[in-house]
Amino acid sequence: MAHSNPEVRQAQSRYATRTRELGPNHPETQAAQAEFRSERYMAAVRAAVADAPPLTSEQRARIAAILAPVTVASGTEEAA
């Protein structure tokens, strides 16, 4: 799938290069794959936000709660 976002294309290129040069199980390849996935996610979020109608304060708060950092300690989740 071709991406128009330059950050996504660059991350995809780094991932493809690492896969060819180092193999799919190398830590650098796996890091490049994680970066590529992250860039695709961010591009999708940007597109969704650009297409969305204005949000209410309650809707913004709900979205912020979903995106809030979470740490896992002793098998329980705690907000960071």
C-alpha positions as CSV (number, residue, x, y, z in Angstrom):
1,M,0.0,0.0,0.0
2,A,1.5,3.4,-1.0
3,H,1.3,6.2,1.5
4,S,1.2,9.9,0.7
5,N,2.5,10.9,4.1
6,P,6.3,11.5,3.9
7,E,6.9,10.3,7.5
8,V,5.0,7.0,6.8
9,R,6.9,6.5,3.6
10,Q,10.3,7.1,5.3
11,A,9.4,4.7,8.1
12,Q,8.2,2.1,5.6
13,S,11.5,2.5,3.7
14,R,13.6,2.1,6.8
15,Y,11.6,-1.0,7.8
16,A,12.0,-2.5,4.3
17,T,15.7,-1.8,4.3
18,R,16.3,-3.3,7.7
19,T,14.3,-6.4,6.7
20,R,16.4,-6.9,3.6
21,E,19.8,-6.2,5.3
22,L,19.3,-7.7,8.8
23,G,16.3,-10.1,8.5
24,P,12.9,-10.0,10.1
25,N,13.9,-11.0,13.6
26,H,16.7,-8.6,14.2
27,P,16.1,-6.0,16.9
28,E,16.7,-3.1,14.6
29,T,14.2,-4.5,12.1
30,Q,11.6,-5.0,14.8
31,A,12.2,-1.4,16.0
32,A,11.8,-0.1,12.5
33,Q,8.6,-2.1,12.2
34,A,7.3,-0.6,15.4
35,E,8.2,2.9,14.1
36,F,6.4,2.2,10.8
37,R,3.3,1.1,12.6
38,S,3.4,4.1,14.8
39,E,3.7,6.5,11.9
40,R,0.8,4.8,10.1
41,Y,-1.3,5.1,13.3
42,M,-0.4,8.8,13.7
43,A,-1.3,9.4,10.0
44,A,-4.7,7.7,10.5
45,V,-5.4,9.8,13.6
46,R,-4.5,13.0,11.8
47,A,-6.8,12.1,9.0
48,A,-9.6,11.3,11.4
49,V,-9.2,14.5,13.3
50,A,-9.1,16.5,10.1
51,D,-12.4,15.0,9.0
52,A,-14.2,15.1,12.3
53,P,-16.7,17.7,13.3
54,P,-15.8,20.0,16.2
55,L,-15.8,18.1,19.5
56,T,-17.5,18.9,22.7
57,S,-15.5,19.3,25.9
58,E,-16.9,15.9,27.1
59,Q,-15.8,14.2,23.9
60,R,-12.3,15.7,24.1
61,A,-12.1,14.5,27.7
62,R,-13.1,11.0,26.7
63,I,-10.5,10.9,23.9
64,A,-7.8,12.2,26.3
65,A,-8.7,9.4,28.7
66,I,-8.3,6.8,26.0
67,L,-4.9,8.2,25.0
68,A,-3.6,8.8,28.6
69,P,-0.4,6.9,29.3
70,V,-0.8,3.7,31.2
71,T,1.8,1.9,33.3
72,V,1.6,-1.7,34.3
73,A,2.8,-2.5,37.9
74,S,2.4,-5.9,39.6
75,G,-0.2,-7.0,37.1
76,T,-2.5,-4.0,37.6
77,E,-2.9,-1.0,35.4
78,E,-2.3,2.4,36.9
79,A,-2.5,5.8,35.1
80,A,0.9,7.3,34.8
